[in-house]
């Protein structure tokens, strides 16, 4: 996997956030905001991993976010992050039935986030997109997404290239939606961390 400079910068930012949250957790394990930041950073970092590593990281993210909810059950941002973690995990599963279970959980979390903050456009949009996720999953996996992600799709990649020209237009929208989900997670997580980032004191 090749990284652009902006990808690398994001990787460093979220890795720093993860380490900071881990250190803060050791001092105060009941800080729901810190657990939310930790979970959000893990969701972001999962995008830079292989599929097996990403699944482990997303499971860890879900665990941190559920811990945050056990401390403060009415946090819409945590509910929204959990929806995104379940969505991301579902897209990595090749079995549609198994993926549907995660998509259903994601939709529940998005609905709860909307219930807590109905004015948030991102929460409402996520809930709308969640309804289309199983169909999108089917399309992505039909075109060899899981094989490419796990690195064993060499021969099918050239076969797909010949037929993909015809399907490009219909696929563009689907991949845009998938990209939007990932981008939305990144923007919200980044804004949340930027707000909470306290600059270091000036040197004396």
Secondary structure, DSSP 8 states (H G I E B T S, - for coil): ----HHHHHHHHHHHHHHHHHHHHHHH-TT-HHHHHHHHHHHHHHHTTS-HHHHHHHHHHHHHHHHHHHHH-TT-HHHHHHHHHHHHHHHHT-S-HHHHHHHHHHHHHHHHHHHHH-TT-HHHHHHHHHHHHHHHHHHHHHHTTHHHHHHT--HHHHHHHHHHHHHHHHHHHHHHHHHHHHHHHHHHHHHHHHHHH--------
